[in-house]
Amino acid sequence: MTTANINLPRILRVGAGASAEVADVLRQLGLQRPLLVTDPFMVQCGYAERISGALGAASVPCGQFSDSVPDPTTDSVELGLETLRAGDYDCLVALGGGSAIDTAKAMAVMVERQGPMRDYKVPQQIDSGLPVIAIPTTAGTGSEATRAAVITDSETSEKMLCMGLGFMPVAALVDYELTLTMPYRLTADTGIDSLCHALEAYVSRKANPFTDGIALTAMHAIHQHIRTACAEPDNRVAREAMMLAATQGGMAFSNASVTLIHGMSRPIGGLFHVPHGLSNAMLLPEVTAWSVGHATERYATAARAMNLADAGDADSLALGKLSDGLRQLNADLAVPTPRDYGIDENTWHDSLALMAEQALASGSPANNPRVPEADDIIVLYQRVWAG
């Protein structure tokens, strides 16, 4: 293999109460003028005030942009940039799920750049920007530990993948207590998103020894705890395990890459406004079943890590158990098909060619064990529709 290129946050604090240490982390980094980037729900539930209060208690002045939106768009990023450019800020503190964190990342890199954000999507690499301190409140995207952000182009509805060291937070405060209020659907969808991150990183053509161990550990924890976290939202053991696994999944895919699931997921989100984790969940069983024969040993090992297959099972048997187990997981967590979600059938089928084109353009499918052509992706979208 070629040399693995590993990038991680400079500071990573993990555990109950980690978010309260934000002022100390800023001091450690030599930062003094943060802009808090969050969303209306974080304000409503009091989490934004908790962070700004911790900063105020340490005599750290803090501005606030609280209008980040789910599945951030270039328009919503531009609103944040108006606030950022109007103040003398030296960093951003991102509080929320992947959408708030990705909004802050995009603001951090675009504040010093001209032109539309589409000029900076993959394959461009953006390696500079203001420092971002990420405080995730969902156990899913792993954005607190990745050098990537996904932003929807407001003009074209394309979900753009943007990458580079400029998108890597300098610090991440991973506090599972912030996830105790997550509702069932969000817990399920972000949890399966994390599972996709870990599984895709493990089977990716860019997998490496560093990410392999992290990915397997994350897969094991997620499959063991996701049902409990959904059914028992106050279960601290399950919530802590899911939160750590989400960060590990982010580390794994950021340093190995996602594959076909994520490549096909972004167009569904961009065109039909399906939440990112849910669109991944819709795709997970079918895309995995299509891919397993081209990385038999890896997928079989993943099945064993998730306790879907026994240690003594032949790889061929483990592959069948993996496909069956992922379908059962979706059933247990009530993951809808695109049709059940309410997407119009004619619009779905009329969009197949465009979705396949956008999926391939993201670059992620090229890292899949079985590399698809556009026609393969169209067939997979049709199978996912049929359920």
Residue pairs with C-beta under 8 A, 6 or more apart in sequence:
1 208
4 208
4 209
4 210
4 211
4 255
5 255
6 210
6 255
7 147
7 165
7 168
7 254
7 255
8 145
8 168
8 251
8 255
9 134
9 144
9 145
9 168
9 169
9 170
9 171
9 172
10 29
10 170
10 171
11 25
11 28
11 29
11 170
11 171
11 172
12 145
12 171
12 172
12 174
12 247
13 21
13 25
13 171
13 172
13 173
13 174
14 174
14 244
14 247
15 174
15 175
15 176
16 175
16 176
16 177
16 240
17 175
17 177
18 173
18 174
18 175
19 50
19 51
19 54
19 95
19 135
19 173
19 175
19 177
19 178
20 50
20 54
20 175
21 173
22 51
22 54
22 55
22 93
22 133
22 135
22 173
23 54
23 55
23 57
23 58
23 60
24 58
25 133
25 171
25 173
26 32
26 34
26 55
26 60
26 91
26 133
27 58
29 91
29 131
29 133
29 170
29 171
31 90
31 91
31 131
31 133
32 60
32 90
33 61
33 63
33 87
33 88
33 89
33 90
33 91
34 55
34 60
34 62
34 63
34 89
34 90
34 91
34 92
34 93
34 133
35 62
35 63
35 64
35 65
35 83
35 84
35 87
35 89
35 91
35 92
35 93
36 48
36 51
36 52
36 55
36 62
36 63
36 64
36 65
36 66
36 92
36 93
36 95
37 65
37 66
37 68
37 80
37 92
37 93
37 94
37 95
37 96
37 100
37 103
37 104
37 107
38 47
38 48
38 51
38 64
38 65
38 66
38 68
38 94
38 95
38 96
38 100
39 66
39 67
39 68
39 69
39 70
39 96
39 99
39 100
40 66
40 67
41 96
42 48
42 66
42 95
42 96
42 100
42 137
43 49
43 66
45 181
47 95
47 137
47 178
48 64
48 66
48 95
51 62
51 93
51 95
51 135
52 62
52 64
55 61
55 62
55 93
56 62
62 93
63 83
63 87
63 89
65 79
65 80
65 83
65 84
65 107
67 76
67 79
67 80
68 76
68 80
68 96
68 99
68 100
68 103
68 104
69 76
69 99
69 103
70 99
70 275
71 99
71 150
71 152
71 159
71 269
71 270
71 273
71 275
71 276
72 99
72 102
72 103
72 106
72 151
72 152
73 151
73 152
73 153
73 154
74 116
74 117
74 118
74 151
74 152
74 153
74 154
74 155
75 154
76 103
77 103
77 106
77 107
77 110
77 117
77 151
80 103
80 104
80 106
80 107
81 107
81 110
81 111
84 92
84 107
84 111
85 111
89 130
90 130
90 131
91 130
91 131
91 132
91 133
91 170
92 104
92 107
92 108
92 130
92 131
92 132
92 133
93 104
93 132
93 133
93 135
94 100
94 101
94 103
94 104
94 105
94 132
94 133
94 134
94 135
94 169
95 135
95 137
96 135
96 136
96 137
96 138
97 136
97 137
97 138
97 140
97 141
97 186
97 190
98 136
98 138
98 140
98 141
98 142
98 143
98 150
98 190
98 276
101 132
101 134
101 136
101 141
101 143
101 144
101 149
101 169
102 141
102 143
102 149
102 150
102 151
104 132
104 134
105 129
105 132
105 143
105 149
105 166
105 167
105 169
106 117
106 149
106 151
106 162
107 130
108 129
108 130
108 131
108 132
108 166
108 167
109 120
109 126
109 128
109 129
109 130
109 162
109 164
109 166
109 167
110 117
110 120
110 129
111 129
111 130
112 128
112 129
112 130
113 120
113 126
116 153
117 151
117 153
117 160
117 162
118 153
118 156
118 158
118 160
120 126
120 162
121 160
121 161
121 162
122 160
122 161
122 162
122 163
122 362
122 363
123 363
124 162
124 163
124 164
125 163
125 164
125 165
126 162
126 163
126 164
126 165
126 166
126 167
127 164
127 165
127 166
128 165
128 166
129 166
129 167
131 169
131 170
131 171
132 169
132 170
133 169
133 170
133 171
133 172
133 173
134 143
134 144
134 145
134 169
134 171
134 172
134 173
135 144
135 172
135 173
135 175
135 178
136 143
136 144
136 172
136 174
136 178
136 243
136 246
136 247
137 178
137 179
137 182
138 179
138 182
138 186
138 190
138 246
139 176
139 179
139 182
139 187
139 190
139 191
139 194
139 229
139 239
139 242
139 243
139 245
139 246
140 186
140 189
140 190
140 191
140 193
140 194
140 246
140 277
141 190
141 193
141 194
141 246
141 250
141 276
141 277
142 194
142 197
142 246
142 247
142 248
142 249
142 250
142 251
142 253
142 254
143 149
143 250
144 169
144 172
144 174
144 247
144 250
145 169
145 172
145 247
145 250
145 251
145 254
146 167
146 168
146 250
146 251
146 253
146 254
147 163
147 164
147 165
147 166
147 167
147 168
147 254
148 161
148 162
148 163
148 167
148 254
149 162
149 163
149 167
150 159
150 160
150 161
150 162
150 266
150 276
151 159
151 160
151 162
152 158
152 159
152 160
152 269
152 270
153 159
153 160
153 270
157 270
157 271
158 267
158 270
158 358
159 266
159 267
159 269
159 270
159 358
161 266
161 362
161 363
161 364
168 254
172 247
174 243
174 244
174 247
175 243
176 236
176 239
176 240
176 242
176 243
176 244
177 239
179 187
179 239
179 242
179 243
180 233
180 234
180 236
180 239
181 233
182 190
182 233
183 233
184 230
184 233
185 278
186 277
187 226
187 229
187 230
187 233
187 242
188 226
188 230
188 281
188 333
188 334
188 335
189 275
189 277
189 278
189 280
189 281
189 335
190 246
190 277
191 222
191 226
191 229
191 230
191 242
191 246
191 277
192 226
192 277
192 280
192 281
192 284
192 329
192 330
192 333
192 335
193 276
193 277
193 280
193 281
194 218
194 222
194 242
194 245
194 246
194 249
195 218
195 219
195 222
195 223
195 226
195 249
195 284
196 258
196 261
196 262
196 280
196 281
196 284
197 215
197 218
197 246
197 249
197 250
197 252
197 253
197 258
198 214
198 215
198 216
198 218
198 219
198 222
198 245
198 248
198 249
198 252
198 253
199 215
199 219
199 284
199 288
199 302
200 253
200 257
200 258
200 259
200 260
200 261
200 262
200 367
201 207
201 211
201 214
201 215
201 249
201 252
201 253
201 255
201 256
201 257
201 258
202 211
202 212
202 215
202 216
202 219
202 252
202 256
202 298
202 301
202 302
203 259
203 291
203 295
203 298
203 299
203 302
203 368
203 369
204 253
204 256
204 257
204 258
204 259
204 367
204 368
205 257
205 259
205 366
205 367
205 368
205 369
206 256
206 257
206 367
207 215
207 256
207 298
208 255
208 256
210 255
211 251
211 252
211 253
211 255
211 256
214 248
214 251
214 252
215 248
215 249
215 252
215 256
216 301
216 302
216 305
217 245
217 248
218 245
218 246
218 248
218 249
218 252
219 302
219 305
219 306
220 305
220 306
220 307
221 241
221 242
221 244
221 245
221 248
222 242
222 245
222 249
222 306
223 306
223 307
223 308
223 325
223 329
224 241
224 307
225 237
225 238
225 241
225 242
225 245
226 238
226 242
226 329
226 333
227 332
227 333
228 235
228 237
228 238
229 235
229 238
229 239
229 241
229 242
230 333
232 238
233 239
257 364
257 367
258 364
258 367
259 291
259 364
259 365
259 367
259 368
259 369
260 287
260 291
260 359
260 364
260 365
260 368
260 370
260 372
260 377
261 280
261 283
261 284
261 287
261 288
262 280
262 362
262 364
263 359
263 360
263 362
263 363
263 364
263 365
263 368
264 283
264 287
264 355
264 359
264 365
264 377
264 380
264 381
265 276
265 279
265 280
265 282
265 283
266 276
266 279
266 358
266 359
266 362
267 351
267 354
267 355
267 358
267 359
268 274
268 279
268 282
268 283
268 338
268 355
269 275
269 276
269 279
270 358
271 351
271 354
271 355
272 338
272 341
272 343
272 347
272 348
274 282
274 338
274 341
274 343
278 335
278 336
278 341
281 330
281 333
281 335
282 335
282 336
282 337
282 338
282 341
282 384
283 380
283 384
284 326
284 330
285 323
285 326
285 327
285 330
286 380
286 383
286 384
287 380
288 299
288 322
288 323
288 326
289 323
290 370
290 376
290 380
291 299
291 368
291 369
291 370
292 299
292 319
292 322
292 323
293 319
293 370
294 369
294 370
295 369
295 370
296 315
296 316
296 319
297 315
298 369
299 318
299 319
299 322
299 369
300 309
300 313
300 315
300 318
300 319
300 322
302 322
303 309
303 313
303 318
303 319
303 321
303 322
303 325
304 310
304 311
304 313
304 318
306 322
306 325
308 318
308 321
308 322
308 324
308 325
309 317
309 318
309 321
309 322
313 321
337 384
337 385
337 386
337 387
338 348
338 384
338 385
339 345
339 348
339 385
339 387
340 387
345 385
348 381
348 385
349 382
349 385
352 378
352 381
352 382
353 374
353 378
355 377
355 381
356 374
356 375
356 377
356 378
356 381
357 374
359 365
359 377
360 366
360 372
360 374
360 377
365 371
365 372
365 377
372 380
